[in-house]
Amino acid sequence: MTLKVLDVTLRDGGYRNGFSFSREYAREHLRRMTNAGIEWIEIGYRNGSFKAIPNIGTTGLSPDSYLQAMRAETADRRLCVMFHPKNITLADLDRMRELGVDMVRACWDGERADLSAQFAQHAKALGFTVCVNLTRISSQPPKRLLGAAERARESGADVVYLADSNGSLTPERVESLVRVVREVVQCDVGFHAHDNLGLAMTNSIAAVTGGATFIDSSLRGMGKGAGNLKLELWLGFLRRVLGIERYDYRPVLDQVHVLESADAEARPIQPLVDLVMGLFDLTVEDKDRIQANRDPPRVARIRGARVRQRIAGGAARRARAHRRIVGRAAPGAPPKD
């Protein structure tokens, strides 16, 4: 089993600065991550995030000129772009391939499953390495999650990614989810952590224990909300614990310094609202409502009446779901490649 690191700084980190990384910074970032030996560098979204963001910057759109400039920085097969099927056309995939993008990551849209499958199939036919990302997995019923994973694989996915978008999963659940999904899809499985509960590292280790071979991370954990797994810490774990020494730490640390000097938003944070989201498995829509009600008594009612009602109604369902997943998972060591 060969583990691969996917750097999401320029894409997920964009939620912290409006995707306003300068092109100079992006090119330098790509050069240094390439020199460090990072297998895949995600350089942005194509045509925006799921929700429209006013005045979104370059790495939130990945226009042709940006893709050309990034391709010119490295001849290695490392460039990755993420997209939401509702935001692009098949012609976008054609163009990205012409411009030298090597991997695409499609965010699976359960409401538009046929469209998602069509994009995955077309990307595979063009010769991309195709990842399909299943998001908000903590709130997905097992049958729906496994069905989406199976269809993603049938549509040509080389890697099926599990994204803990709400940052609320525990290590035990991550390991069991990865194990059973890998059993179903029989291909590489990836994991994308969020650090709402401070478990991004522990959950990523659990994902590897379950058989994941692709792990997302970003410099300083720069990412949406409470952020992601810290790339520099993950490389340290790979070296010190797993004995993986193929990565050069020096360019990574150099780029951390450049990033923090250029963008204060790169520094790790732990907003209270993101902690609450992780504790109660809440979504970004819930976050907006909590932040809109800053009067303490009203916030208390949200956390008390509404949130506890949701927890009471959902706890039994999640417990049953977890038992079904564990029951389906094969005991013992992860499946071999």
Secondary structure, DSSP 8 states (H G I E B T S, - for coil): ---EEEE-HHHHTHHHHTT---HHHHHHHHHHHHHHT-SEEEEEESS--SS--TT--GGGT--HHHHHHHHTT--SS-EEEEE-GGG--HHHHHHHHHTT--EEEEE--GGGHHHHHHHHHHHHHHT-EEEEEE--GGGS-HHHHHHHHHHHHHTT-SEEEEE-TTS---HHHHHHHHHHHHHHH-SEEEEE---TTS-HHHHHHHHHHHT--EEEEBGGG--STT---BHHHHHHHHHHTT----S-HHHHHHHHHHHHHH-GGGS----HHHHHHHHHT--HHHHHHHHH--SHHHHHHIIIIIHHHHHHHHHHHHHHHHHHHHHHS--SS----
